[in-house]
Amino acid sequence: MIERGQPKILTPHVKQKSFLLAHPGTGGTTHRIKASGVFALLVACFSAALSATFSAAGADLGFTEVAAVTLDGQGRDASAEILAIDQRSNTVYVINSENSTLERFTLLQIGQGTPDPSYELRPLSPINLSLGEGKALLVAGSVPLRNDARPSATTSKLAMATSVDVWPDADLVAVSMARLDDQTDLPPNGVVLFFKMASGELVHSVEVGHHPDMIRFLHTPSRGLELLVANEGEPHPTGRYDGSGSISIIEMGSGTGPPTAPEGWRTHQLSIINPETVVTGTIRSKYPREDWPKDLEPEYIAVSRDGSNAYVSLQENNAIATIDLNQQTVIRVFSLGVKDHSKPHDTIDTIKSDKTWQLKAMPIKSYFMPDAIATFEQRGNSYLVTANEGDTRGGTAQNDVIKVSDINCDVRSTLPTWHTRRNLKQLSKLEVDRLAILEHPMGCPEQITAFGGRSISVWDLEKETLIWDSGDHISRVVAACLPAKQYDKRSTKRGAEPESLELWESGERLIAFVGLERGDGILAYDLTQPEQGEYIGGIFFKDRRHRGPESMVFLPDETDPDRGLLVASFEYTGTLGVFSLEHRASHPFPSTPCPD
């Protein structure tokens, strides 16, 4: 494993080197739009003074909030989930899960050509995803799954929108729906709904695997247009059923021609593991390999630049799966291993009752467990960026969480390193992996492992190794910027939970944005040198008007590689925020990472 670097806060900017960002049509998360459209955007509504904006010494990235809007919750608190942007009509699509609608906004500019233009988010009529009360959706006449898929147990399901993507060339916006059924012991299949972008008319629906969690359009010259679907296969909360994790590939047209009529679409269902899959490292699962399909849970999809491979985060399993899209098979699964919090740059706060920040080196490990992932290429090498949020099955029939104070080590004559009076005072309320406790013959293992890396990482995909991790940097910035009275309560769980991720190609630089679901902020890291990631700025929302950044899309200014807009959705406040980004050498360098 290559020794990772640490975030550079007090050193000069990293030396620039050329790189190739994964193409937005296949493997990247960068969304391009013409310059006239980039600044045909949103109304300036909130002052930047309300936010804590900061940069690192040696960095030069400035965040300024220029517009925001709150979704309509119809008497309830709205929830702004995943978003996508149509680059031709400058339309933002965002899932409002509380209303079961797909909200739409047109991005318009006020005062085009002025030094400080204003922006407007002009609402359009939403697309209704509900045909019944609340969040119920009656799905009928959908295209059935092929290959090894089981048909749905019933024709009517309670459904929740989980992901959205757009493909303007085919005038299509797709929304995945996860269905819950309390009347059967068989896991219901999910469904993907396809709408016309302009009219919002439902044109087709396709059944996929159980609990689709993320969708992504992909077009390649050899295979044409496809929609990739990560089916998480989550168990029923009560344990009534447990679905299998899988990948659905909806083939919509071959070659370079236009998509075929929906009646000609074909759906392939891939198991997330098969007998030929090469497995590296220890995969987190309570089952033997032959039963892994019902335990591995696909979360997020990234694609290689040439569209030949897809990479899928298996969050609860702390692993990455590689799919050969030409052969339509999962060829590799590799474990991400664990972080060592006894190291000085991987300190961790494990106490919430004191309402103060106490980052300390502790004799424990943690799983990385990424949610969002993204790919890029540099110097002929392929890399994967991960936002190491962490996740558990706590509170369900498959509970995998235990507090350290509930681990009984009385039967051991020699106690493990972590089980000392001093350490237990720090660790007693920390949530750790219950599976390791159950597997140990005395119920008191030598190592305890927490959930989530509380960081972002860069991985070499060919070597399947970690080359850089931000360590405890996110925790240290949160501690500098946010009051412990409000945020320290997350310390015994998964900290700030870096969840969402977006990449920006800026000249010769590659910048990664990471959204902190429980830290109510967005941080930026320069990954131009993947082995030496550098923190370069961010924004927090101390007034909590934006909470829980769930999804982000970057819109570059193609007339100026040093400028662009970042559009973000915020789950807990039901808001959209738009942020102007600029990095220039003339930006002042604050002496602290989060000035007042």
DALINWO-V452280 format. One record per residue. N is the residue number from 1. SS is DSSP state (2 for helix, 1 for strand, 0 for the rest). PHI is phi in whole degrees, -180 to 180 (* if undefined). OMEGA is omega as a letter, one per 40 degrees, with the letter a starting at -180 (999 if undefined). Layout:
N|SS|PHI|OMEGA + N|SS|PHI|OMEGA
This chain:
1|0|*|i + 2|0|-75|i + 3|0|-64|a + 4|0|-83|i + 5|0|-86|i + 6|0|-115|i + 7|0|-56|a + 8|0|-99|a + 9|0|-104|a + 10|0|-114|a + 11|0|-114|i + 12|0|-62|a + 13|0|-60|a + 14|0|-64|i + 15|0|-65|a + 16|0|-79|i + 17|0|-136|a + 18|0|-72|i + 19|0|-154|i + 20|1|-125|i + 21|0|-77|i + 22|0|-56|a + 23|0|-63|a + 24|0|-62|i + 25|0|-79|a + 26|0|-129|a + 27|0|-116|a + 28|0|-98|i + 29|0|-111|i + 30|0|-75|a + 31|1|-112|a + 32|0|-93|i + 33|0|-153|a + 34|0|-63|a + 35|2|-57|i + 36|2|-64|i + 37|2|-88|a + 38|2|-58|a + 39|0|-102|i + 40|0|-94|a + 41|0|-124|b + 42|0|-107|a + 43|0|-82|i + 44|0|-72|a + 45|0|-115|a + 46|0|-120|i + 47|0|-79|i + 48|2|-65|a + 49|2|-67|i + 50|2|-77|a + 51|0|-109|i + 52|1|-91|a + 53|1|-109|a + 54|1|-148|i + 55|0|-137|i + 56|0|-93|i + 57|0|-59|a + 58|0|92|i + 59|0|-110|a + 60|0|-148|a + 61|1|-97|i + 62|1|-112|i + 63|1|-104|i + 64|1|-140|i + 65|1|-76|a + 66|1|-116|a + 67|1|-166|i + 68|1|-161|i + 69|1|-151|i + 70|1|-106|i + 71|0|-71|i + 72|0|-81|i + 73|0|-96|a + 74|0|51|i + 75|0|90|i + 76|0|-121|i + 77|0|-74|i + 78|0|-70|i + 79|0|-134|i + 80|1|-90|a + 81|1|-102|a + 82|1|-73|i + 83|1|-126|i + 84|1|-145|a + 85|1|-129|i + 86|1|-82|a + 87|0|-75|a + 88|0|-88|a + 89|0|-97|a + 90|0|55|a + 91|1|-110|i + 92|1|-95|i + 93|1|-113|i + 94|1|-142|i + 95|1|-78|i + 96|1|-104|a + 97|0|-69|a + 98|0|-67|i + 99|0|-95|a + 100|0|55|i + 101|1|-131|i + 102|1|-107|a + 103|1|-77|a + 104|1|-131|i + 105|1|-137|i + 106|1|-94|i + 107|1|-90|a + 108|1|-127|i + 109|1|-108|i + 110|1|-111|i + 111|0|79|a + 112|0|-62|i + 113|0|91|i + 114|0|-83|a + 115|0|-61|a + 116|0|-126|a + 117|0|-69|i + 118|1|-97|a + 119|1|-131|a + 120|1|-138|i + 121|1|-101|a + 122|1|-95|a + 123|1|-69|i + 124|1|-111|i + 125|1|-65|a + 126|1|-74|i + 127|1|-94|a + 128|1|-81|i + 129|0|-101|a + 130|0|-120|i + 131|0|-114|i + 132|0|-156|a + 133|0|-72|i + 134|0|58|a + 135|0|-111|a + 136|1|-82|i + 137|1|-133|i + 138|1|-89|a + 139|0|-109|a + 140|0|-132|i + 141|0|68|a + 142|0|-79|a + 143|1|-70|a + 144|0|-73|i + 145|0|-70|i + 146|0|-111|i + 147|0|61|a + 148|0|-95|a + 149|0|-79|i + 150|0|-94|i + 151|0|-66|a + 152|0|-62|a + 153|0|-74|i + 154|0|-137|a + 155|0|-102|a + 156|1|-128|a + 157|1|-138|i + 158|1|-78|a + 159|1|-127|i + 160|1|-127|i + 161|1|-70|a + 162|1|-122|a + 163|1|-159|i + 164|1|-144|i + 165|1|-151|a + 166|1|-127|i + 167|1|-139|a + 168|2|-59|a + 169|2|-58|i + 170|2|-107|a + 171|0|55|a + 172|1|-126|i + 173|1|-124|a + 174|1|-113|i + 175|1|-132|i + 176|1|-90|a + 177|1|-127|i + 178|1|-94|a + 179|1|-114|i + 180|1|-118|a + 181|0|-130|i + 182|0|-93|a + 183|0|-108|a + 184|0|-144|i + 185|0|-95|i + 186|0|-101|a + 187|0|-66|a + 188|0|-74|i + 189|0|-70|i + 190|0|-84|a + 191|1|-146|i + 192|1|-113|i + 193|1|-100|i + 194|1|-116|a + 195|1|-121|i + 196|1|-72|a + 197|0|-68|a + 198|0|-76|a + 199|0|-90|a + 200|0|77|a + 201|0|-74|i + 202|1|-73|a + 203|1|-109|a + 204|1|-168|i + 205|1|-142|a + 206|1|-134|i + 207|1|-74|i + 208|0|-131|a + 209|0|-74|a + 210|0|-72|i + 211|0|55|i + 212|1|-63|a + 213|1|-117|a + 214|1|-155|i + 215|1|-126|a + 216|1|-155|i + 217|1|-71|i + 218|1|-149|i + 219|1|-127|i + 220|1|-130|a + 221|0|-60|a + 222|0|-83|a + 223|0|-111|a + 224|1|79|a + 225|1|-89|i + 226|1|-135|i + 227|1|-121|i + 228|1|-94|a + 229|1|-129|i + 230|1|-93|a + 231|1|-96|a + 232|0|-69|i + 233|0|66|a + 234|0|-61|i + 235|1|-71|i + 236|0|-62|a + 237|0|-54|a + 238|0|-93|a + 239|0|84|a + 240|0|-58|i + 241|0|-151|i + 242|1|-136|a + 243|0|-79|i + 244|0|-97|i + 245|0|-69|a + 246|1|-159|i + 247|1|-124|i + 248|1|-106|i + 249|1|-119|i + 250|1|-97|i + 251|1|-86|a + 252|1|-118|i + 253|1|165|a + 254|0|-104|i + 255|0|65|a + 256|0|-93|a + 257|0|-76|i + 258|0|-69|i + 259|0|-59|i + 260|0|-75|i + 261|0|-62|a + 262|2|-52|a + 263|2|-64|a + 264|2|-97|i + 265|0|-69|i + 266|1|-124|a + 267|1|-117|i + 268|1|-112|a + 269|1|-112|a + 270|1|-111|i + 271|1|-68|a + 272|0|-75|i + 273|0|-149|i + 274|0|-143|a + 275|0|-59|a + 276|0|-88|a + 277|0|-64|i + 278|1|-82|a + 279|1|-113|i + 280|1|-118|i + 281|0|82|a + 282|0|-95|i + 283|0|-86|a + 284|0|-73|i + 285|0|-163|i + 286|0|-88|a + 287|0|-108|i + 288|0|-70|a + 289|2|-54|a + 290|2|-64|i + 291|2|-107|a + 292|2|-60|a + 293|2|-53|a + 294|2|-86|a + 295|0|-118|i + 296|0|-74|a + 297|0|-124|i + 298|1|-61|a + 299|1|-117|a + 300|1|-149|a + 301|1|-122|i + 302|1|-126|a + 303|1|-130|i + 304|0|-66|a + 305|0|-59|a + 306|0|-87|i + 307|0|75|a + 308|0|-84|a + 309|1|-125|i + 310|1|-116|i + 311|1|-119|a + 312|1|-125|i + 313|1|-79|i + 314|1|-105|a + 315|2|-61|a + 316|2|-63|a + 317|2|-100|i + 318|0|57|a + 319|1|-149|i + 320|1|-124|i + 321|1|-104|i + 322|1|-111|a + 323|1|-114|i + 324|1|-82|a + 325|0|-73|i + 326|0|-71|i + 327|0|-92|a + 328|0|54|i + 329|1|-152|i + 330|1|-83|a + 331|1|-98|a + 332|1|-146|i + 333|1|-137|i + 334|1|-126|i + 335|1|-76|i + 336|0|-90|i + 337|0|73|a + 338|1|-134|i + 339|1|-97|a + 340|1|-109|a + 341|0|-84|i + 342|0|-85|i + 343|0|-79|a + 344|0|-65|a + 345|0|-102|i + 346|0|-126|a + 347|0|-66|a + 348|1|-148|i + 349|0|-96|a + 350|0|-120|a + 351|0|-123|i + 352|0|-113|a + 353|0|-71|a + 354|0|-83|i + 355|0|54|i + 356|0|-134|i + 357|0|-88|i + 358|0|-135|i + 359|0|-84|a + 360|1|-138|i + 361|0|-74|a + 362|0|-132|a + 363|0|-80|i + 364|0|-135|i + 365|1|-117|i + 366|1|-149|i + 367|1|-77|i + 368|0|-69|i + 369|0|51|a + 370|0|-72|i + 371|0|-96|a + 372|0|-73|i + 373|1|-138|i + 374|1|-152|a + 375|1|-112|i + 376|1|-154|i + 377|1|-125|i + 378|1|-154|i + 379|0|51|i + 380|0|80|i + 381|1|-104|i + 382|1|-104|a + 383|1|-128|i + 384|1|-125|i + 385|1|-101|a + 386|1|-126|i + 387|1|-101|a + 388|1|-89|a + 389|0|-72|a + 390|0|87|i + 391|0|-159|i + 392|0|-137|i + 393|0|-108|i + 394|0|-62|a + 395|0|81|i + 396|0|-119|i + 397|0|-65|i + 398|0|-106|a + 399|0|-51|i + 400|0|-120|a + 401|1|-115|i + 402|1|-143|i + 403|1|-83|a + 404|2|-58|a + 405|2|-64|a + 406|2|-93|i + 407|0|-84|a + 408|0|-96|i + 409|0|-112|a + 410|0|-64|a + 411|0|-78|a + 412|0|-91|i + 413|0|-81|i + 414|0|-115|a + 415|0|-82|i + 416|0|-69|a + 417|0|-59|a + 418|0|-73|a + 419|0|-96|i + 420|0|-119|a + 421|2|-59|a + 422|2|-66|a + 423|2|-68|a + 424|2|-64|i + 425|2|-62|i + 426|2|-83|a + 427|2|-103|a + 428|0|-55|a + 429|0|-99|a + 430|0|-69|i + 431|1|-84|a + 432|1|-131|a + 433|1|-71|i + 434|2|-76|a + 435|2|-61|i + 436|2|-65|i + 437|2|-67|a + 438|2|-66|a + 439|2|-77|a + 440|0|-78|a + 441|0|-60|i + 442|0|-109|i + 443|0|70|a + 444|0|-142|a + 445|0|-76|i + 446|0|-67|a + 447|0|-127|i + 448|0|-114|a + 449|1|-130|i + 450|1|-87|a + 451|1|-107|i + 452|0|92|a + 453|0|-80|a + 454|0|54|a + 455|1|-159|i + 456|1|-118|a + 457|1|-137|i + 458|1|-122|a + 459|1|-122|i + 460|1|-81|a + 461|0|-72|i + 462|0|-71|a + 463|0|-87|a + 464|0|56|a + 465|1|-131|i + 466|1|-77|i + 467|1|-114|i + 468|1|-161|i + 469|1|-142|a + 470|0|-78|i + 471|0|61|i + 472|0|-96|a + 473|2|-61|i + 474|2|-61|i + 475|2|-63|a + 476|2|-69|i + 477|2|-69|i + 478|2|-59|a + 479|2|-64|i + 480|2|-77|a + 481|2|-107|a + 482|0|-120|a + 483|0|-71|i + 484|2|-62|a + 485|2|-56|a + 486|2|-94|a + 487|2|-111|a + 488|2|-67|a + 489|2|-63|i + 490|2|-85|a + 491|0|-64|a + 492|0|-84|i + 493|0|-108|a + 494|0|-133|i + 495|0|65|a + 496|0|-75|i + 497|0|55|i + 498|1|-61|a + 499|1|-119|a + 500|1|-94|a + 501|1|-150|i + 502|1|-151|a + 503|1|-112|i + 504|1|-133|i + 505|1|-90|a + 506|1|-125|a + 507|0|63|i + 508|0|-97|a + 509|1|-107|i + 510|1|-119|a + 511|1|-118|i + 512|1|-110|i + 513|1|-102|i + 514|1|-127|i + 515|1|-93|a + 516|1|-98|a + 517|0|-59|a + 518|0|-105|i + 519|0|-109|i + 520|0|50|i + 521|1|-158|i + 522|1|-130|i + 523|1|-113|a + 524|1|-127|i + 525|1|-130|i + 526|1|-85|a + 527|0|-112|i + 528|0|-57|i + 529|0|-106|a + 530|2|-58|a + 531|2|-80|a + 532|2|-139|i + 533|0|-59|a + 534|1|-128|i + 535|1|-74|a + 536|1|-129|i + 537|1|150|a + 538|1|173|i + 539|1|-150|i + 540|1|-120|a + 541|0|-123|a + 542|0|-66|i + 543|0|-83|i + 544|0|64|i + 545|0|-71|i + 546|0|-117|i + 547|0|-138|i + 548|0|76|i + 549|1|-61|a + 550|1|-102|a + 551|1|-156|a + 552|1|-140|i + 553|1|-134|i + 554|1|-98|i + 555|1|-118|a + 556|1|-75|i + 557|0|-91|a + 558|0|-74|i + 559|0|-90|a + 560|0|-148|a + 561|0|-67|a + 562|0|-95|a + 563|1|-134|i + 564|1|177|i + 565|1|-122|i + 566|1|-115|i + 567|1|-103|a + 568|1|-132|i + 569|1|-105|a + 570|1|-124|a + 571|0|-65|a + 572|0|-80|i + 573|0|-106|i + 574|0|63|a + 575|1|-122|i + 576|1|-113|i + 577|1|-125|i + 578|1|-123|a + 579|1|-126|i + 580|1|-83|a + 581|1|-119|i + 582|1|-152|i + 583|1|-129|i + 584|0|-143|a + 585|0|-65|a + 586|0|-81|i + 587|0|-64|i + 588|0|-69|i + 589|0|-107|i + 590|0|-64|a + 591|0|-79|i + 592|0|-126|a + 593|0|-72|a + 594|0|-146|a + 595|0|-70|i + 596|0|-70|999
